[in-house]
């Protein structure tokens, strides 16, 4: 979700800092399979821009997407990463800075929503950041939500509520027991 949000934000002219806690090698190794409905497949197809160069992995992904509703999450991630790289290449070709800065091995270490500021940790080095929007796509045990809430509680404000329960009990009745 984070990659897709970053891509859409950049495509709409926003400068994006995409931080990933894991290394580049560890980031796209998710073995899970997702079932994509036709609308989600169409969204992925629409990410292909007129100037995009499709590589062999892209073609294999599109072939798998056409043949099945089930697709590996790592393949979706790699496909979107290729779209992000193509957007950045187009920016550079047009004498602009890359629109998406992808920082691996990076963690958000502080966040202040009111001021649109925070701090990221790259290795042992801490760097300040400024933002207009913050999208946290770091899963059910979101460290970002914890940072935001700690800051809100310090200022006496009500913390944000998690939309999806951590224990995922809401899914128990989703699947039939066979």
ABEGO torsion letter per residue (X at the ends): XAAAAAAAAAAAGBBBBBBBABBAAAABABABBBBBBAAAAAAAAAABBAABBBBAAAAAAAAAAAABABBBAAAAAAAAAAAAAAAAAAAAAAGBBBABBBBBGBBBABBBAAAGBBBBBBEABBBBBBBABBBBBAEABBAAAAAAAAAAAAAGBBBBBBABBAAGAAAAAABBBX
